[in-house]
């Protein structure tokens, strides 16, 4: 599975959103992305990519797009299909 697919699946399964909702999705923009949903999303991403994120990165993870920038620090890169 490509990194973008793993990333999208973490959002979809953790937050219960559709693929169409991902672009532009931001923290608290949907009811499921509250503080509890945020930690579930982070756990799903850490599992999917076998990483442990720094606390500052977890706090700074504020949107779908910004999350990609944060994960680049962990040598995880995304390519559009």
C-alpha distance (Angstrom), angle and dihedral (degrees) to the residues before:
residue distance angle dihedral
X1 . . .
X2 3.80 . .
X3 3.79 120.1 .
X4 3.81 92.7 -110.8
X5 3.80 90.5 53.4
X6 3.82 91.3 49.7
X7 3.80 90.7 47.6
X8 3.79 93.7 48.9
X9 3.80 92.2 45.8
X10 3.82 90.9 53.5
X11 3.81 90.0 55.8
X12 3.79 94.6 42.9
X13 3.80 95.8 47.6
X14 3.82 97.1 38.5
X15 3.77 99.1 43.2
X16 3.79 101.4 26.8
X17 3.79 93.3 -126.1
X18 3.78 128.7 139.4
X19 3.80 125.9 -111.9
X20 3.80 88.3 -110.5
X21 3.82 90.3 61.2
X22 3.80 96.3 54.9
X23 3.80 102.2 83.7
X24 3.79 107.3 83.4
X25 3.81 93.9 5.1
X26 3.80 111.1 153.2
X27 3.80 136.1 -173.0
X28 3.82 110.7 -76.3
X29 3.82 91.8 7.1
X30 3.80 87.9 116.1
X31 3.79 125.6 36.0
X32 3.80 93.4 -117.4
X33 3.84 93.2 57.6
X34 3.77 95.6 75.2
X35 3.81 124.7 124.5
X36 3.81 93.1 -73.9
X37 3.80 92.5 45.0
X38 3.79 88.8 48.4
X39 3.80 92.4 58.3
X40 3.81 90.6 46.3
X41 3.79 89.5 52.5
X42 3.80 92.3 48.5
X43 3.82 90.9 49.4
X44 3.82 90.4 50.0
X45 3.80 91.2 50.0
X46 3.81 92.9 47.2
X47 3.80 89.8 50.8
X48 3.80 94.3 45.2
X49 3.80 94.0 50.6
X50 3.82 99.3 29.3
X51 3.80 93.8 -123.4
X52 3.79 138.6 125.5
X53 3.78 112.2 -137.1
X54 3.79 123.2 -143.3
X55 3.79 116.4 -112.0
X56 3.82 91.8 -115.3
X57 3.80 90.5 54.4
X58 3.80 91.6 49.0
X59 3.80 90.6 52.2
X60 3.82 92.3 44.6
X61 3.84 93.3 49.7
X62 3.80 94.9 107.7
X63 3.80 106.6 148.0
X64 3.77 144.9 16.2
X65 3.81 92.0 -103.3
X66 3.80 96.5 41.8
X67 3.79 89.2 50.8
X68 3.80 89.3 62.7
X69 3.80 89.6 54.6
X70 3.80 91.1 49.6
X71 3.81 92.9 49.1
X72 3.82 89.6 52.9
X73 3.83 85.4 71.4
X74 3.81 86.1 64.4
X75 3.80 92.0 50.8
X76 3.81 93.0 -102.9
X77 3.77 112.5 137.5
X78 3.79 132.1 -177.7
X79 3.76 132.3 -144.6
X80 3.75 124.1 -168.5
X81 3.79 115.7 -123.2
